[in-house]
Amino acid sequence: MLIVCFFSSWVFWSSQNFLYQVWYDHTELKEFIDYFAPQNELKPEFSQTDRDERVRLFNAILKSINSNGSGLDKISFHSPKGEKLGTLLTENEIIHLIDVSRIVSIFKMVSWFSIILFFSCLTFLYFYKTSEILNIKKLVLFYILLFSFSFITILIIGPLEVFELLHEFVFPNGHQWFFYYQESLMTTLMMAPKLFMYFASLWIFSGLLLFFAMIIPIRRLLQ
């Protein structure tokens, strides 16, 4: 059920571009890009792009990640007049984003299996007529303890260190996943890793909110 909720949250926020345009307008993202884009050693022309083009580029990357990496090599950036200034991603960035898309694909496969399993269990429990499995107090306490422990652990180890450890564990050896802003428009466009914290907060909070919102109606259905 939790996986189903996180999957639903991912689908929803992907359709909303993870509010990239909101972060662009209300954080230091614009200033960040304007500062680092001219320093890019390979494609300094990116500094000529405007807000709408940057929002479009992030959306194009997100759509490709949700489509097994399709079209990453074709993403190009343009001036406000519509002139093509160059392709956005380097070969190493494309390889990295394909690795990310594989993780997303695995998550989607697990999620679809979870959806089937969830409704199968719900059907069984409906005819079995029990609500004991959904003790709300125990569930809330369990997840509060679980996420509190996870949050404290991340704070103790350090958010950046956890971020790097996860990347080393998840991505194949020899595949570049760390990019300097001066060499990567992808990293500059996403203000990595800071902007990822905003995305993750949206995703996790919405998933948990949906999870707890579903408990009461499901419990009533089983009763």
Disulfide bonds with the S-S distance in Angstrom:
none
